[in-house]
């Protein structure tokens, strides 16, 4: 596996092409876990607009 000069966003080690932008499956899985546990959030309104209802 080839290495690049990019750094893994989880641990800072050089990335590996197979797991890019991460250095390993472990770091990729840690990042996925943070998304699934809602540790990462996208900025925006957290409220549901009034014109959207649950009724069909």
C-alpha positions as CSV (number, residue, x, y, z in Angstrom):
1,X,0.0,0.0,0.0
2,X,1.4,3.4,-0.9
3,X,1.7,6.2,1.5
4,X,1.0,9.9,0.8
5,X,2.0,13.1,2.5
6,X,-1.6,13.6,3.7
7,X,-2.3,13.1,7.4
8,X,-5.0,11.0,9.0
9,X,-7.6,13.2,10.6
10,X,-8.0,10.8,13.6
11,X,-4.4,10.2,14.6
12,X,-2.1,12.3,12.4
13,X,-0.2,9.4,10.8
14,X,0.4,9.3,7.1
15,X,-2.6,8.1,5.1
16,X,-2.8,4.8,3.2
17,X,-4.5,4.7,-0.1
18,X,-6.9,1.8,0.8
19,X,-8.4,3.8,3.8
20,X,-7.9,7.3,2.5
21,X,-8.3,9.9,4.1
22,X,-7.4,7.7,7.1
23,X,-4.3,5.6,7.9
24,X,-6.1,2.4,8.8
25,X,-9.5,0.6,9.1
26,X,-9.4,1.4,12.8
27,X,-9.3,5.1,12.3
28,X,-11.9,4.9,9.5
29,X,-14.2,3.0,11.9
30,X,-13.6,5.4,14.8
31,X,-14.7,8.3,12.5
32,X,-17.8,6.3,11.3
33,X,-18.7,5.7,15.0
34,X,-18.5,9.4,15.7
35,X,-21.0,10.1,12.9
36,X,-23.3,7.3,14.0
37,X,-23.2,8.5,17.7
38,X,-23.9,12.1,16.5
39,X,-20.6,13.4,17.8
40,X,-20.3,15.3,14.5
41,X,-23.1,17.5,13.4
42,X,-23.6,19.7,10.4
43,X,-24.5,23.3,11.2
44,X,-28.0,24.5,10.5
45,X,-31.4,24.9,12.0
46,X,-32.3,22.1,14.5
47,X,-36.0,22.8,14.4
48,X,-38.5,21.3,12.0
49,X,-40.2,23.9,9.9
50,X,-43.9,24.5,10.6
51,X,-44.9,23.7,7.0
52,X,-43.8,20.1,7.5
53,X,-46.2,17.8,9.3
54,X,-46.2,14.2,10.2
55,X,-49.6,13.7,8.6
56,X,-49.7,12.4,5.0
